């Protein structure tokens, strides 16, 4: 085999490799973790204040599995006069599986969320609420397992 054929084979292997890389890259989804990322970055001081307000309490937010539900508990000192609260389950691997709920806790500071509403895998749980004129914010990674 002469050197001319070897060069042609090398070019063919290179072209096939590049075309396969283009194909694999075109099959990937490039979704942002949050659509309003830049707007939320500008309001990040509220998140810092909310975390500081929540750290002032001895009781912390907890998320545990109870039967077929996820049991969310927030400090009872912060549940008086909750104005607008949200629970946001953000799934980094698949944006279509994100879940946003209103925070509606009982007098014990608990809210049950059915596990059937969540897909299996890793979530970033973001909880924010206003109570008595103060902002509270909590964020944690949580894995929903079978």
Secondary structure by P-SEA (a helix, b strand, c coil): ccaaaaaaaaaaaaaaaaaaaaaaaaaccccccccaaaaaaaaaaaaaaaaaaaacccccbbbbbccccccccccccccccccbbbbbbccccccccbbbbccccccccbbbbbcccccccccbbbbbbccccbbbbbbbbbbbcc
